[in-house]
Amino acid sequence: MTELFKIFKIGAAEANQISAMPDEPHSHDFEELIIGIEGQIEHFIDFEITSLHAPLVSFVSKGKIHRVIPKLKDGKCNMWVIRFKSEFLPEITFQLYKTYHKNAMLKLPNDYCFKRIGRLCEMIQEEACQNQKDLSVVKHLLLALFMMIETERRKSVLNHEKSNGEQNTTLQNFLQILEENYKRPLGVDFYAEKLFMSSRNLNLICKEILNQTVTELIETRKLIEAKNQLTNTSKNISEIGFDLGFKEKTYFTNVFKKRTGQTPSEFRAEMKSILS
């Protein structure tokens, strides 16, 4: 996906078409949120198949191996699909990883609160379809949508949630420490020591749950912030790289290009073009 943000609907016709020829399990380079108003989905994720009927919410983080098959229920299917790049919401992306890595599917009650979630999706689509769309408005509406979903998630899940085990706790602790230290030039050993475990075991947990190594997650977090600063500040490339723990501009540029396929300057120019 080349856009920062995309929203579309899946109705009965689209659901039948996808069900007839489903994709193979795959990963993608963007975050995906599905809001199910009507119908049901069969979701293969974390190497398990889960079926759930609407009202539902599903969040799939970048890099997760998964497959979604929307299906009709009582002859109906009505779902919103929202896709966005990590840098579009850098302030909450890793919080979403922490929240949903073991709970990609969430069943919600069909009440007033869920209807407000549906109305927010309509507002987002209305703004995204404008000829002179304002992505800052889309961003704030999407943040509001995630806040509303989180409120419902806490009411529906957290009050009854039991521990998901040591791996879940370790990952959440790692992501918290990463959020506090990602701008520093620190490697896997630092985080493993903070968690009183070996680098190998921390890598195994991250790879199993998020399909990324610790080093990849550190770079991912740095690059999300780099993209945020390239898009929203006037700092030069060297300043941004230094702020994120890269001592040399050349090294920062090489890492950025290796992970994104663009130099920081090329990315900044593209974002200016898109946002203008």
Order of alpha helices (4+ residues) and beta strands (2+ residues): beta-alpha-beta-beta-beta-beta-beta-beta-alpha-beta-alpha-alpha-alpha-alpha-alpha-alpha-alpha-alpha-alpha
